[in-house]
Amino acid sequence: MSTLTTTVGPPPVDHASVVRRQARAATLKALGVSLLTFLLTLVGVALLWQIVLWTTDISPYVAKGPADVWNFFFTVDDAADNRAEILGNLAVTLGDAAVGFSAGLLLALLGAIGFRLSRGFEHAMMPIALLLRSVPLVAFAPIIIMIFGREFLTVAVMGGIVVLFPALVNIAFGLQQASEQTLEVVQVYGGGPLKQLTKVALPSSLPAFFAAVRVSVPGAITGALLAEWLATGSGIGGVINGYSTSAKFNELWASVVVVTLVSLVLYNLVAILENTVLARMGMHPTRRI
C-alpha cells in the first residue's frame, strides 16, 4: 500500500503588496528628508543673519536682528497693528506673485509643448529664450511700463517674464528626455505626435517640470516686488523704499523677513511635494535649474 506525501512549499509572494510597501517607505523617507532640510534651512538662515549682525559694525538703530523682528510682531504694545500692516502688504505681493507665476508657467508649458511638436519652432525660438533668460528684468521694466502703464497688467507681464524663460528651458529639456524606444512603441501602435506627447513625453518630464515650478516660486515673488517698486507702488515692493527713507527700520526689516520666510516656505513646500510625488512614481528629482 503506497503512501502519498505532499510537500508544502513557501506561501506565494504578494508582489503587489511588496511594491506598495516599498513605494510607501520611499515616500515617507522623501517626506522626512524634505522636512528636515526645510527646518535646517530656516535655522541656518536665522543663525547666519545673527552672525552677520554680530560681526559687522552696523548701528542697532538701523540693523535689526531676529529678536527685534519677533518683538515688533508679538511683544510691543502695537504688535497687532504691526502685523496687520505688514501682512496686508504681504497679501498684495503674494497675489501679484500668483498672477505672474500662473501666467509665466502656463506660457512656458505651452511653449515647451510647441518645441516638442515642431522642431522648426524650437530652432527658431530656443536661442531667443536662452538669450532673454540671461537679461535682467530691470532692463525690460521701462519698456513694459511704457506699454502697459502702471496697472495690474504690468504686474502680470513682469512677473510672468521672470518665470517664463527659466521654466521654458527646464520643461523643454525635460520633454526631450523621453525614451525613444517608448516613443517608437506608441508610434507602431498608431499613435501620432500628440499621443506620444501625452502618453510618454509629458509623464517623463515630471522631474524637470517640478524643478521649473520650484525655481519659479521665488522668481515670481521677486518679479512682483520689482513690479510693485517700479510700477504700481502697492504691496511690500511699493512701501519698502518709503520705510527706508522714513527711517522706519523695524517695518523695513519685518517686511524683508516675511517675504524671505514666505519664499523659503513656498520653495520647500514645492520641494516636499516634488520629492514625495517622484518617490511615489519611482523617479528622481532633476538637478537642472
C-alpha positions as CSV (number, residue, x, y, z in Angstrom):
1,M,0.0,0.0,0.0
2,S,1.6,3.3,-1.1
3,T,1.6,6.5,0.8
4,L,1.2,9.8,-0.9
5,T,3.3,12.6,0.5
6,T,2.5,16.3,0.0
7,T,5.3,18.8,0.0
8,V,4.2,22.2,1.4
9,G,6.3,25.0,-0.1
10,P,6.5,28.6,1.0
11,P,3.4,30.7,0.5
12,P,3.2,32.7,-2.7
13,V,4.6,36.2,-2.5
14,D,2.2,39.0,-3.0
15,H,4.3,41.2,-5.3
16,A,1.7,43.9,-5.4
17,S,1.8,44.4,-1.7
18,V,5.6,44.4,-1.7
19,V,5.7,47.1,-4.3
20,R,3.1,49.2,-2.4
21,R,5.1,48.8,0.8
22,Q,8.3,49.8,-0.9
23,A,6.7,52.8,-2.5
24,R,5.2,53.9,0.8
25,A,8.6,53.6,2.5
26,A,10.3,55.6,-0.2
27,T,7.6,58.3,0.0
28,L,7.9,58.6,3.8
29,K,11.7,58.8,3.5
30,A,11.5,61.5,0.9
31,L,9.0,63.4,3.0
32,G,11.2,63.1,6.1
33,V,14.3,64.3,4.3
34,S,12.5,67.2,2.8
35,L,11.1,68.4,6.1
36,L,14.5,68.0,7.8
37,T,16.1,70.0,5.0
38,F,13.5,72.7,5.4
39,L,14.0,73.0,9.2
40,L,17.8,73.1,8.8
41,T,17.4,75.8,6.2
42,L,15.3,78.1,8.5
43,V,17.8,77.6,11.4
44,G,20.7,78.2,9.1
45,V,19.3,81.5,7.7
46,A,18.5,82.8,11.2
47,L,21.9,81.9,12.5
48,L,23.6,83.5,9.5
49,W,21.5,86.6,9.9
50,Q,22.5,87.0,13.6
51,I,26.2,86.2,13.0
52,V,26.4,88.9,10.3
53,L,24.9,91.5,12.7
54,W,27.4,90.4,15.4
55,T,30.4,90.6,13.1
56,T,29.7,93.9,11.4
57,D,29.8,97.4,12.8
58,I,26.2,98.4,12.0
59,S,24.3,100.6,14.3
60,P,21.5,98.7,16.2
61,Y,19.2,101.6,15.3
62,V,19.5,100.5,11.6
63,A,20.2,96.8,11.8
64,K,17.6,94.6,13.4
65,G,18.1,91.0,14.5
66,P,15.7,88.1,14.8
67,A,14.7,89.1,18.4
68,D,13.9,92.7,17.2
69,V,11.6,91.4,14.5
70,W,10.0,89.0,16.9
71,N,9.3,91.8,19.4
72,F,8.0,94.0,16.6
73,F,5.4,91.4,15.6
74,F,4.5,89.9,19.0
75,T,5.6,91.8,22.2
76,V,5.4,95.5,21.7
77,D,2.2,97.4,22.5
78,D,1.2,97.9,18.9
79,A,2.2,94.5,17.7
80,A,-1.3,93.7,16.4
81,D,-1.2,96.9,14.2
82,N,2.3,96.0,13.0
83,R,1.2,92.5,12.0
84,A,-1.9,93.9,10.2
85,E,0.2,96.4,8.2
86,I,3.0,94.1,7.2
87,L,0.7,91.1,6.5
88,G,-1.7,93.3,4.5
89,N,1.2,94.4,2.2
90,L,2.4,90.7,2.0
91,A,-1.0,89.6,0.9
92,V,-0.9,92.1,-2.0
93,T,2.5,90.9,-3.0
94,L,1.6,87.3,-2.9
95,G,-1.5,88.0,-5.1
96,D,0.7,89.8,-7.6
97,A,3.2,86.9,-7.5
98,A,0.5,84.3,-8.0
99,V,-0.6,86.1,-11.2
100,G,2.9,86.3,-12.6
101,F,3.6,82.7,-11.6
102,S,0.5,81.3,-13.3
103,A,0.9,83.3,-16.4
104,G,4.6,82.6,-16.8
105,L,4.3,78.8,-16.0
106,L,1.3,78.4,-18.4
107,L,3.1,80.1,-21.3
108,A,6.3,78.1,-20.5
109,L,4.4,74.8,-20.6
110,L,2.7,75.7,-23.9
111,G,5.9,76.9,-25.4
112,A,7.8,73.7,-24.4
113,I,5.0,71.6,-25.9
114,G,5.3,73.7,-29.1
115,F,9.0,72.9,-29.1
116,R,8.3,69.2,-28.8
117,L,5.8,69.2,-31.6
118,S,7.7,71.4,-34.0
119,R,11.4,71.3,-34.4
120,G,11.3,74.3,-36.6
121,F,9.6,76.3,-33.9
122,E,12.2,75.1,-31.4
123,H,15.1,76.0,-33.6
124,A,13.7,79.5,-34.2
125,M,12.7,80.3,-30.6
126,M,15.0,78.4,-28.2
127,P,18.1,80.7,-28.9
128,I,15.9,83.7,-28.1
129,A,14.6,82.1,-24.9
130,L,18.2,81.3,-23.8
131,L,19.3,84.9,-24.5
132,L,16.3,86.5,-22.7
133,R,16.8,84.2,-19.8
134,S,20.1,85.9,-19.1
135,V,18.8,89.5,-19.4
136,P,17.9,91.2,-16.1
137,L,14.2,92.2,-15.8
138,V,15.2,95.7,-14.9
139,A,16.3,96.1,-18.5
140,F,12.8,95.4,-19.7
141,A,11.0,97.3,-17.0
142,P,10.9,100.8,-18.6
143,I,9.6,99.4,-21.9
144,I,6.9,97.3,-20.1
145,I,5.8,100.2,-18.0
146,M,5.6,102.4,-21.1
147,I,3.5,99.9,-23.0
148,F,1.2,98.6,-20.2
149,G,1.2,101.6,-17.8
150,R,1.3,101.3,-14.0
151,E,-1.6,98.9,-13.6
152,F,-2.3,95.3,-12.8
153,L,-1.3,94.1,-16.3
154,T,2.2,95.3,-15.8
155,V,2.5,93.1,-12.7
156,A,1.3,90.1,-14.7
157,V,3.8,90.8,-17.5
158,M,6.8,91.5,-15.3
159,G,6.1,88.6,-13.0
160,G,5.4,86.3,-16.0
161,I,8.7,87.2,-17.7
162,V,10.7,86.2,-14.6
163,V,9.0,82.8,-14.5
164,L,8.7,82.2,-18.3
165,F,12.2,81.8,-19.7
166,P,13.8,79.7,-17.0
167,A,10.7,77.4,-16.8
168,L,10.5,77.2,-20.6
169,V,14.1,76.0,-20.8
170,N,13.6,73.4,-18.0
171,I,10.4,72.0,-19.3
172,A,11.6,71.8,-22.8
173,F,14.7,70.0,-21.6
174,G,12.5,67.5,-19.7
175,L,10.3,66.8,-22.7
176,Q,13.4,66.0,-24.8
177,Q,14.4,63.2,-22.3
178,A,11.5,60.9,-23.3
179,S,12.7,57.4,-24.1
180,E,13.0,56.9,-27.9
181,Q,12.1,53.2,-27.6
182,T,8.8,54.1,-25.8
183,L,8.0,56.7,-28.4
184,E,8.6,54.2,-31.2
185,V,6.3,51.7,-29.5
186,V,3.5,54.3,-29.4
187,Q,4.1,55.1,-33.0
188,V,4.0,51.5,-34.0
189,Y,0.6,51.1,-32.4
190,G,-0.7,54.1,-34.4
191,G,0.0,56.9,-32.0
192,G,0.9,60.3,-33.6
193,P,3.0,63.1,-32.1
194,L,0.2,64.3,-29.8
195,K,-0.3,60.8,-28.4
196,Q,3.5,60.4,-27.9
197,L,3.4,63.8,-26.1
198,T,0.6,62.9,-23.7
199,K,1.5,59.3,-23.0
200,V,5.3,59.4,-22.9
201,A,6.9,62.9,-23.1
202,L,4.8,64.7,-20.5
203,P,4.9,62.0,-17.8
204,S,8.7,61.5,-18.2
205,S,9.2,65.3,-17.9
206,L,7.7,65.5,-14.4
207,P,11.1,65.9,-12.7
208,A,12.0,68.9,-15.0
209,F,8.5,70.3,-14.5
210,F,8.8,70.2,-10.7
211,A,12.3,71.8,-10.9
212,A,10.8,74.6,-13.0
213,V,8.0,75.2,-10.5
214,R,10.4,75.1,-7.6
215,V,12.6,77.8,-9.1
216,S,9.7,79.8,-10.4
217,V,8.1,80.3,-6.9
218,P,10.8,82.7,-5.5
219,G,11.2,84.1,-9.0
220,A,7.6,85.1,-9.2
221,I,7.8,86.9,-5.8
222,T,10.9,88.7,-7.0
223,G,9.1,89.8,-10.1
224,A,6.1,91.0,-8.1
225,L,8.3,93.0,-5.8
226,L,10.1,94.7,-8.7
227,A,6.8,95.5,-10.4
228,E,5.4,97.0,-7.3
229,W,8.6,99.0,-6.7
230,L,8.8,100.4,-10.3
231,A,5.2,100.5,-11.3
232,T,2.2,100.1,-9.0
233,G,3.6,101.3,-5.7
234,S,1.5,98.7,-3.8
235,G,2.4,95.7,-1.7
236,I,5.8,95.3,0.0
237,G,7.7,96.3,-3.0
238,G,5.9,99.6,-3.1
239,V,6.3,100.6,0.5
240,I,9.7,99.2,1.4
241,N,11.5,102.2,-0.1
242,G,9.3,104.6,1.9
243,Y,10.2,102.7,5.1
244,S,13.9,103.2,4.3
245,T,13.6,106.9,3.6
246,S,11.4,107.5,6.6
247,A,13.8,105.6,8.9
248,K,11.2,103.0,9.8
249,F,13.8,100.3,10.1
250,N,11.6,98.0,12.2
251,E,9.0,97.9,9.4
252,L,11.7,97.6,6.8
253,W,13.3,94.6,8.4
254,A,10.0,93.0,9.2
255,S,8.9,93.3,5.5
256,V,12.2,91.7,4.3
257,V,11.9,88.9,6.8
258,V,8.3,88.0,6.0
259,V,9.0,88.0,2.2
260,T,12.1,85.8,2.7
261,L,10.3,83.5,5.1
262,V,7.4,83.0,2.7
263,S,9.7,82.4,-0.2
264,L,11.6,79.7,1.8
265,V,8.3,78.1,2.9
266,L,6.8,78.0,-0.6
267,Y,10.0,76.8,-2.2
268,N,10.3,74.0,0.3
269,L,6.7,73.0,0.1
270,V,7.1,72.6,-3.6
271,A,10.3,70.6,-2.9
272,I,8.4,68.4,-0.5
273,L,5.6,67.8,-3.0
274,E,8.2,67.1,-5.7
275,N,10.2,64.5,-3.6
276,T,7.0,62.8,-2.4
277,V,5.4,62.5,-5.8
278,L,8.5,61.5,-7.7
279,A,9.4,58.9,-5.0
280,R,5.9,57.5,-5.3
281,M,6.4,57.2,-9.0
282,G,9.9,55.8,-8.8
283,M,11.5,58.9,-10.3
284,H,14.3,61.1,-9.1
285,P,14.3,65.0,-8.9
286,T,16.3,66.7,-11.6
287,R,19.2,69.0,-10.7
288,R,18.9,71.1,-13.8
289,I,17.7,74.6,-13.0
